[in-house]
Amino acid sequence: MTTLLLALLAVVLAGPVPWLLARLPALRFTPRAAMVLWQSVALAAVLAALGAGLSLATSGLVAGNGRRWTGWYAVAALALLVTLVVLARLLLSAHLVGSRLRALRRRHRRLIDLLAERPEDHRAGLRVVPGETPMAYCLPGVGRARVVFSDAAYRSLDERERGAVLAHERAHLRARHDLVLEAFTTLHHAFPGVVSSQGALTEVGLLVEALADRAARTSYGSACVLRALQRLLDAPTPHAALGAGGELRVRIGILLDERDRRAQAAALYVASAAMLLIPTLLVVVPWLASLRG
């Protein structure tokens, strides 16, 4: 029974729940709470899938020890093998995604440092590079982070707008939004045809931009951030970087929303906690108790 419940929970959390959440745009108006909910759903799905395999394996071993049917050992071995394969795919995907992103960022960082036109900005981690296309983005990295402006973007923004963009990009770096996106990218690459991971990755990408917009709004106000976003509309973002442009219409709506949404945020935090705690209390704890018994 435990195996069936955990397997069912994994299927629901991997498919229908992400599909539903992606179709609830109101959640975006509490971006931090919504991002925590997305993370909880993804983690709960992975834990439920691994738990289902372990539950079946241990059930097979217990039944085999009772000598009711020696084939239970084969069931236990197969369940354990499937669980290990799932875990191995996750770990391999995390390694490949992380290694590729870090290699791309190292090469990009070296190139940016060579092309930078304003050496006086280097101490602040800012790089201005030649380019007629307005672009602004950040390259994450512990102790090696960069905020990059193309020359066209630097010239088109006034001083306060540049400050707003800097605040936006530094919010990404400070909160390590790159690691959040990397986790969802890992899940997408590990099981691209099994779980609704592309929708989750897209939605979380929008949420981290909304959080960075709000961080910039705190220091520079909505109007200044809005002007900067409009000037960077359709600005391309290099792979492995986090940019300031894109999804303008949706982000403007989130940026300008100042309604009190504490009740919604609290409800999402409670749902996030429940997503992880309820299966543990109702399924895993009784299962462990039965093993001890």
VOPAGU-2260 file (C-alpha; in pm, 1 decimal, decimal comma):
REM VOPAGU-2260
SITE   aa  ch    i         X         Y         Z
SITE  MET   A    0       0,0       0,0       0,0
SITE  THR   A    1     285,4     238,1      84,3
SITE  THR   A    2     448,8     173,2    -253,7
SITE  LEU   A    3     125,1     243,0    -439,7
SITE  LEU   A    4      59,2     566,1    -249,8
SITE  LEU   A    5     411,4     697,9    -304,6
SITE  ALA   A    6     407,7     603,7    -672,5
SITE  LEU   A    7      71,5     772,1    -719,9
SITE  LEU   A    8     196,9    1080,9    -538,0
SITE  ALA   A    9     508,5    1093,7    -758,7
SITE  VAL   A   10     296,6    1074,3   -1074,5
SITE  VAL   A   11      58,5    1347,0    -957,8
SITE  LEU   A   12     340,5    1579,1    -850,6
SITE  ALA   A   13     535,5    1519,7   -1171,7
SITE  GLY   A   14     247,5    1583,3   -1410,4
SITE  PRO   A   15     -91,9    1724,8   -1309,8
SITE  VAL   A   16      32,1    1953,3   -1029,4
SITE  PRO   A   17     295,9    2140,5   -1238,7
SITE  TRP   A   18      45,4    2160,4   -1525,5
SITE  LEU   A   19    -209,9    2318,8   -1291,7
SITE  LEU   A   20      33,6    2558,7   -1123,1
SITE  ALA   A   21     154,8    2689,8   -1459,4
SITE  ARG   A   22    -207,1    2784,6   -1536,3
SITE  LEU   A   23    -254,9    2990,0   -1219,2
SITE  PRO   A   24    -102,7    3328,8   -1310,8
SITE  ALA   A   25    -223,0    3483,4    -982,9
SITE  LEU   A   26      54,5    3292,9    -803,9
SITE  ARG   A   27     311,1    3514,7    -978,2
SITE  PHE   A   28     204,4    3813,3    -768,5
SITE  THR   A   29     370,0    3646,0    -468,0
SITE  PRO   A   30     684,7    3536,4    -652,6
SITE  ARG   A   31     892,7    3429,4    -353,8
SITE  ALA   A   32     618,5    3210,3    -208,4
SITE  ALA   A   33     535,7    3073,1    -553,5
SITE  MET   A   34     898,4    2979,5    -613,5
SITE  VAL   A   35     912,3    2798,7    -277,7
SITE  LEU   A   36     598,7    2607,0    -379,1
SITE  TRP   A   37     752,1    2504,7    -713,8
SITE  GLN   A   38    1064,5    2385,7    -536,4
SITE  SER   A   39     859,9    2189,4    -283,3
SITE  VAL   A   40     659,2    2019,8    -558,7
SITE  ALA   A   41     975,2    1919,1    -745,8
SITE  LEU   A   42    1148,8    1790,8    -431,4
SITE  ALA   A   43     839,3    1603,7    -313,3
SITE  ALA   A   44     802,0    1437,3    -655,4
SITE  VAL   A   45    1162,9    1316,0    -650,5
SITE  LEU   A   46    1140,2    1193,9    -290,7
SITE  ALA   A   47     810,3    1014,3    -358,3
SITE  ALA   A   48     954,2     839,6    -665,1
SITE  LEU   A   49    1263,2     726,9    -475,0
SITE  GLY   A   50    1050,2     631,4    -174,0
SITE  ALA   A   51     820,5     416,1    -387,0
SITE  GLY   A   52    1115,8     215,5    -513,9
SITE  LEU   A   53    1267,1     174,4    -168,9
SITE  SER   A   54     930,1      76,4     -24,3
SITE  LEU   A   55     882,2    -195,4    -285,8
SITE  ALA   A   56    1236,9    -320,9    -231,5
SITE  THR   A   57    1199,8    -346,1     145,8
SITE  SER   A   58     855,3    -506,0     112,6
SITE  GLY   A   59    1004,6    -768,0    -117,3
SITE  LEU   A   60    1283,5    -841,7     127,6
SITE  VAL   A   61    1042,4    -872,2     421,5
SITE  ALA   A   62     813,2   -1101,2     221,9
SITE  GLY   A   63    1112,6   -1304,5     104,6
SITE  ASN   A   64    1228,1   -1351,6     462,6
SITE  GLY   A   65     883,1   -1491,9     536,4
SITE  ARG   A   66     944,6   -1750,8     259,6
SITE  ARG   A   67     595,3   -1701,6     114,8
SITE  TRP   A   68     743,3   -1674,8    -235,2
SITE  THR   A   69    1113,3   -1666,6    -317,4
SITE  GLY   A   70    1034,8   -1448,2    -619,7
SITE  TRP   A   71     994,3   -1159,0    -377,8
SITE  TYR   A   72    1373,0   -1132,8    -370,8
SITE  ALA   A   73    1369,4   -1072,5    -745,6
SITE  VAL   A   74    1099,5    -806,3    -699,9
SITE  ALA   A   75    1308,3    -638,1    -430,9
SITE  ALA   A   76    1620,7    -646,5    -647,8
SITE  LEU   A   77    1435,8    -501,8    -949,3
SITE  ALA   A   78    1276,9    -225,7    -739,0
SITE  LEU   A   79    1613,4    -135,8    -590,3
SITE  LEU   A   80    1772,2    -132,5    -935,9
SITE  VAL   A   81    1504,3     102,4   -1073,5
SITE  THR   A   82    1547,6     332,4    -772,0
SITE  LEU   A   83    1923,6     343,0    -823,5
SITE  VAL   A   84    1875,7     417,3   -1194,8
SITE  VAL   A   85    1646,6     711,2   -1114,2
SITE  LEU   A   86    1895,2     844,5    -858,6
SITE  ALA   A   87    2186,6     793,3   -1099,1
SITE  ARG   A   88    2007,0     981,1   -1377,3
SITE  LEU   A   89    1945,7    1272,6   -1144,0
SITE  LEU   A   90    2306,8    1282,2   -1025,5
SITE  LEU   A   91    2446,0    1245,4   -1378,3
SITE  SER   A   92    2216,0    1516,9   -1510,0
SITE  ALA   A   93    2318,7    1747,9   -1224,1
SITE  HIS   A   94    2685,5    1686,3   -1301,2
SITE  LEU   A   95    2649,5    1740,4   -1676,4
SITE  VAL   A   96    2429,5    2048,9   -1647,9
SITE  GLY   A   97    2645,4    2205,3   -1376,7
SITE  SER   A   98    2973,8    2129,6   -1554,4
SITE  ARG   A   99    2847,8    2269,7   -1886,2
SITE  LEU   A  100    2711,4    2588,5   -1730,2
SITE  ARG   A  101    3027,1    2656,1   -1530,9
SITE  ALA   A  102    3250,7    2594,4   -1832,7
SITE  LEU   A  103    3042,3    2831,0   -2045,0
SITE  ARG   A  104    3055,1    3096,5   -1774,0
SITE  ARG   A  105    3432,6    3066,8   -1736,0
SITE  ARG   A  106    3488,5    3113,9   -2109,2
SITE  HIS   A  107    3236,6    3396,9   -2128,0
SITE  ARG   A  108    3390,0    3567,2   -1823,3
SITE  ARG   A  109    3738,0    3560,7   -1976,3
SITE  LEU   A  110    3607,0    3701,6   -2303,6
SITE  ILE   A  111    3411,8    3976,3   -2127,4
SITE  ASP   A  112    3715,1    4079,3   -1923,2
SITE  LEU   A  113    3920,0    4108,5   -2242,4
SITE  LEU   A  114    3657,1    4314,9   -2425,3
SITE  ALA   A  115    3554,6    4544,2   -2138,5
SITE  GLU   A  116    3588,0    4911,5   -2234,9
SITE  ARG   A  117    3570,6    5075,0   -1891,5
SITE  PRO   A  118    3847,0    4939,0   -1664,3
SITE  GLU   A  119    3740,8    5181,2   -1390,6
SITE  ASP   A  120    3423,6    4974,4   -1339,4
SITE  HIS   A  121    3605,8    4644,6   -1285,8
SITE  ARG   A  122    3628,7    4683,2    -909,2
SITE  ALA   A  123    3247,6    4694,7    -890,3
SITE  GLY   A  124    3215,9    4376,9   -1099,0
SITE  LEU   A  125    3070,5    4574,3   -1388,6
SITE  ARG   A  126    3180,0    4520,2   -1747,8
SITE  VAL   A  127    3081,6    4733,9   -2047,2
SITE  VAL   A  128    3156,7    4561,6   -2378,4
SITE  PRO   A  129    3125,0    4674,6   -2741,8
SITE  GLY   A  130    2789,3    4608,2   -2903,8
SITE  GLU   A  131    2512,6    4792,4   -3084,2
SITE  THR   A  132    2237,5    4570,4   -2939,8
SITE  PRO   A  133    2113,8    4682,1   -2594,8
SITE  MET   A  134    2197,8    4396,9   -2356,5
SITE  ALA   A  135    2235,0    4363,9   -1980,2
SITE  TYR   A  136    2291,8    4040,6   -1790,4
SITE  CYS   A  137    2492,0    3881,4   -1512,6
SITE  LEU   A  138    2732,8    3588,8   -1503,4
SITE  PRO   A  139    2707,0    3409,5   -1166,4
SITE  GLY   A  140    3010,7    3269,8    -989,4
SITE  VAL   A  141    3139,3    3266,5    -633,9
SITE  GLY   A  142    3389,5    3552,4    -613,6
SITE  ARG   A  143    3388,3    3588,0    -993,4
SITE  ALA   A  144    3043,3    3725,6   -1070,5
SITE  ARG   A  145    3007,1    3985,6   -1344,5
SITE  VAL   A  146    2734,3    4228,4   -1443,9
SITE  VAL   A  147    2761,4    4299,5   -1816,3
SITE  PHE   A  148    2626,2    4590,0   -2021,3
SITE  SER   A  149    2666,5    4626,6   -2393,8
SITE  ASP   A  150    2786,2    4972,6   -2491,4
SITE  ALA   A  151    2447,4    5038,2   -2654,5
SITE  ALA   A  152    2263,7    4957,5   -2332,5
SITE  TYR   A  153    2502,2    5163,4   -2119,8
SITE  ARG   A  154    2454,7    5468,4   -2344,9
SITE  SER   A  155    2077,4    5433,4   -2377,6
SITE  LEU   A  156    2013,6    5419,5   -2001,2
SITE  ASP   A  157    2045,3    5721,6   -1776,2
SITE  GLU   A  158    2228,0    5698,4   -1443,8
SITE  ARG   A  159    1926,5    5592,4   -1236,9
SITE  GLU   A  160    1815,6    5339,0   -1497,3
SITE  ARG   A  161    2163,6    5188,2   -1501,3
SITE  GLY   A  162    2145,8    5172,4   -1122,6
SITE  ALA   A  163    1810,9    4991,9   -1144,2
SITE  VAL   A  164    1951,1    4736,5   -1388,0
SITE  LEU   A  165    2256,0    4686,3   -1167,1
SITE  ALA   A  166    2028,9    4633,9    -866,1
SITE  HIS   A  167    1825,1    4381,5   -1067,7
SITE  GLU   A  168    2129,3    4182,1   -1173,3
SITE  ARG   A  169    2290,8    4195,7    -830,1
SITE  ALA   A  170    1968,2    4064,2    -679,7
SITE  HIS   A  171    2008,6    3758,3    -905,6
SITE  LEU   A  172    2366,0    3714,7    -788,5
SITE  ARG   A  173    2291,9    3771,3    -420,1
SITE  ALA   A  174    2000,3    3524,5    -411,5
SITE  ARG   A  175    2183,7    3270,3    -632,8
SITE  HIS   A  176    1888,6    3241,7    -866,7
SITE  ASP   A  177    2120,9    3055,2   -1103,1
SITE  LEU   A  178    2122,2    2758,2    -863,3
SITE  VAL   A  179    1741,7    2750,7    -853,1
SITE  LEU   A  180    1725,5    2745,6   -1232,8
SITE  GLU   A  181    2004,2    2487,4   -1246,3
SITE  ALA   A  182    1805,2    2251,1   -1025,2
SITE  PHE   A  183    1500,2    2269,5   -1251,6
SITE  THR   A  184    1719,9    2236,7   -1560,7
SITE  THR   A  185    1868,7    1923,3   -1407,6
SITE  LEU   A  186    1523,2    1774,7   -1355,9
SITE  HIS   A  187    1421,5    1864,0   -1709,9
SITE  HIS   A  188    1728,8    1700,2   -1863,1
SITE  ALA   A  189    1705,0    1392,1   -1641,0
SITE  PHE   A  190    1344,3    1309,3   -1733,0
SITE  PRO   A  191    1243,0    1529,5   -2031,1
SITE  GLY   A  192     959,4    1306,9   -2149,8
SITE  VAL   A  193     828,2    1193,2   -1812,0
SITE  VAL   A  194     761,0    1501,5   -1601,8
SITE  SER   A  195     615,2    1844,8   -1681,9
SITE  SER   A  196     954,1    2004,3   -1627,4
SITE  GLN   A  197     965,5    2252,2   -1916,0
SITE  GLY   A  198     663,4    2438,7   -1782,4
SITE  ALA   A  199     819,2    2443,7   -1435,7
SITE  LEU   A  200    1150,0    2572,1   -1572,6
SITE  THR   A  201     975,7    2848,4   -1768,9
SITE  GLU   A  202     763,5    2956,4   -1474,6
SITE  VAL   A  203    1050,6    2958,6   -1225,8
SITE  GLY   A  204    1254,5    3160,3   -1476,0
SITE  LEU   A  205     979,9    3422,4   -1478,7
SITE  LEU   A  206     957,3    3422,6   -1098,4
SITE  VAL   A  207    1328,4    3490,1   -1047,1
SITE  GLU   A  208    1303,6    3785,1   -1288,2
SITE  ALA   A  209    1003,6    3919,1   -1095,9
SITE  LEU   A  210    1196,6    3889,7    -768,3
SITE  ALA   A  211    1492,5    4079,2    -915,2
SITE  ASP   A  212    1256,5    4348,1   -1051,7
SITE  ARG   A  213    1108,7    4395,8    -705,9
SITE  ALA   A  214    1453,1    4416,9    -547,9
SITE  ALA   A  215    1541,0    4697,0    -791,3
SITE  ARG   A  216    1206,8    4866,4    -723,0
SITE  THR   A  217    1294,6    4892,5    -353,5
SITE  SER   A  218    1585,2    5127,8    -430,9
SITE  TYR   A  219    1478,2    5298,8    -753,0
SITE  GLY   A  220    1098,4    5287,0    -767,6
SITE  SER   A  221     864,1    5121,6   -1014,3
SITE  ALA   A  222     878,4    5396,9   -1278,2
SITE  CYS   A  223    1257,5    5383,9   -1310,0
SITE  VAL   A  224    1265,9    5003,8   -1327,2
SITE  LEU   A  225     987,0    5009,6   -1584,4
SITE  ARG   A  226    1175,8    5254,5   -1807,7
SITE  ALA   A  227    1486,7    5040,3   -1788,0
SITE  LEU   A  228    1290,2    4725,4   -1876,5
SITE  GLN   A  229    1131,3    4895,9   -2175,7
SITE  ARG   A  230    1472,5    5002,4   -2308,3
SITE  LEU   A  231    1593,9    4643,9   -2277,8
SITE  LEU   A  232    1284,8    4488,6   -2435,6
SITE  ASP   A  233    1377,1    4181,7   -2643,5
SITE  ALA   A  234    1739,7    4208,1   -2531,8
SITE  PRO   A  235    1907,0    3870,4   -2594,1
SITE  THR   A  236    2063,8    3685,4   -2303,5
SITE  PRO   A  237    2367,2    3460,7   -2359,8
SITE  HIS   A  238    2334,4    3099,9   -2257,8
SITE  ALA   A  239    2436,8    3038,4   -1892,6
SITE  ALA   A  240    2365,8    3404,2   -1801,2
SITE  LEU   A  241    2066,4    3572,8   -1635,9
SITE  GLY   A  242    1930,2    3873,0   -1825,5
SITE  ALA   A  243    1716,7    4176,2   -1750,1
SITE  GLY   A  244    1495,3    4165,4   -2060,0
SITE  GLY   A  245    1208,8    3941,9   -2173,2
SITE  GLU   A  246     849,1    3866,2   -2062,3
SITE  LEU   A  247     789,4    4240,1   -2032,8
SITE  ARG   A  248     409,1    4244,2   -2022,2
SITE  VAL   A  249     385,6    3988,0   -1742,8
SITE  ARG   A  250     669,8    4139,3   -1542,9
SITE  ILE   A  251     521,1    4489,2   -1564,4
SITE  GLY   A  252     198,2    4357,7   -1414,7
SITE  ILE   A  253     386,1    4197,3   -1126,2
SITE  LEU   A  254     608,4    4501,7   -1078,1
SITE  LEU   A  255     319,1    4746,4   -1057,0
SITE  ASP   A  256     108,9    4527,4    -828,5
SITE  GLU   A  257     114,8    4673,2    -476,5
SITE  ARG   A  258    -188,6    4499,8    -326,7
SITE  ASP   A  259    -154,3    4327,6       8,5
SITE  ARG   A  260    -111,4    3961,3     -77,9
SITE  ARG   A  261      18,6    3836,0     256,2
SITE  ALA   A  262    -269,8    3591,2     287,5
SITE  GLN   A  263    -189,0    3435,2     -50,3
SITE  ALA   A  264     181,5    3417,3      33,6
SITE  ALA   A  265     105,9    3252,3     369,1
SITE  ALA   A  266    -123,3    2998,8     201,6
SITE  LEU   A  267     149,3    2909,3     -49,6
SITE  TYR   A  268     408,5    2866,0     225,5
SITE  VAL   A  269     169,5    2639,4     416,4
SITE  ALA   A  270     102,1    2440,0      97,9
SITE  SER   A  271     477,7    2409,7      39,0
SITE  ALA   A  272     534,4    2272,8     389,2
SITE  ALA   A  273     236,8    2038,6     359,4
SITE  MET   A  274     369,7    1909,6      27,5
SITE  LEU   A  275     674,6    1775,6     208,2
SITE  LEU   A  276     538,9    1695,2     555,0
SITE  ILE   A  277     203,1    1526,1     490,7
SITE  PRO   A  278     338,8    1237,6     278,1
SITE  THR   A  279     608,8    1183,0     539,5
SITE  LEU   A  280     364,1    1175,0     828,8
SITE  LEU   A  281      87,7     973,7     660,2
SITE  VAL   A  282     289,8     734,5     445,5
SITE  VAL   A  283     657,3     712,1     534,2
SITE  VAL   A  284     630,1     710,6     915,4
SITE  PRO   A  285     372,1     425,3     922,7
SITE  TRP   A  286     584,0     234,8     670,5
SITE  LEU   A  287     896,6     265,1     885,8
SITE  ALA   A  288     694,8     166,5    1193,7
SITE  SER   A  289     571,2    -146,8    1013,5
SITE  LEU   A  290     930,4    -241,1     925,0
SITE  ARG   A  291    1036,4    -212,5    1286,9
SITE  GLY   A  292     735,8    -415,1    1392,4
